[in-house]
């Protein structure tokens, strides 16, 4: 039986916003590779959004509606980044405990 700390938190949510998990021993399986690719895209998008935010914040002509949209987009990117970090952190703990 797979314990909860052996499940991989996937970088997307279920229909009700609940977390999705993957139970597998194959880190090169299709779903693991898909999750890795989506994580890479999410982190890349967060980096691009951060660059955009820095540009917008130094521009005194940035409209309030644009700043609200920026805050919404940054919130989503932060949520995704935290999910990636949490997933990777859990996998580090599992890897370390198996090598002991």
ABEGO torsion letter per residue (X at the ends): XBBAAABBBBABBBAAGBBBBBBBABAABAAAAAAAAAAAAAAAAAAAAAAAAAAAAABAABBAAAAAAAAAAAAAAAAAAAAAAAAAAAAAAAAAAAAX
